[in-house]
Amino acid sequence: IIEDICQRTGADKVNLIGHSQGALDARYAAAKRPARVASVTSVAGPNHGSELADHLERTAPGDSPQGRILKAVLHGLAVLLVWLETGWRRDPLPVDVHASHQSLTSAGVALFNQAYPQGLPQAWGGEGAYEVNGVRYYSWSGTLQPGLTDQGRNRFDGSNRFCRLFARSFVKEKGQCDGMVGRFSSHLGQVIGDDYPLDHLDIVNQSLGAVGKGAEPVRLFTEHAARLKAAGL
């Protein structure tokens, strides 16, 4: 895909922005093809794993009845979100929910990080190298904040209620998460911010643009586009 974009646009490099698990995909692509990637931006990426994924792995292992039910629910949710948010009408892409879940656990991401450590902080809660192999690394994320993330249109948004429920599974970053990813676990490269009043889906303007009180997720992306341009990327 990167090669196709470069050929169609005439650009030498691309800027990759990945939300959630997409941040790991972007990191992988940059590590494999640094000559074609100008920057990687992680948006609420589980760069050190998700405590929610750990909780689900403990309570609903993949080979258990609970695990099979969870797999079916997650698969249905993924299909629904793709249909609602993108209107995908072509042939469905293959989905391995169990493997995807495993790759988001702390253990799964730790294995990934051993192979692809570019941009990771050396100390918990810190920043990582801003540039590795010619690729710039950035990140931002949000946290659930009573009075903000549970107000506004989020009062009518079921996804926010689920994020608030999921946040109860966090121990290490209790009270410092967006419902699916911890504040410090999201750090990669230059941290633009890690406490925006945005839950895990609000941060990409989901669902259907219903976000919390005073939240402006679109502004974060437009400002970052200007940041990349100013950096010559």
Secondary structure, DSSP 4 states (H G I P E B T S, - for coil): -HHHHHHHH--S-EEEEEETHHHHHHHHHHHH-GGGEEEEEEES--TT--HHHHHHHHHS-TTSHHHHHHHHHHHHHHHHHHHHHH---SSPPP--HHHHHHHHSHHHHHHHHHH--TT-BSSTTS-B-SEETTEEEEEEEE---TTTTTSGGGGG-HHHHHHHHHGGG-STTTTSBSSSSBTTTT--SEEEEEEES--TTGGGTTTTT---TT--HHHHHHHHHHHHHHTT-
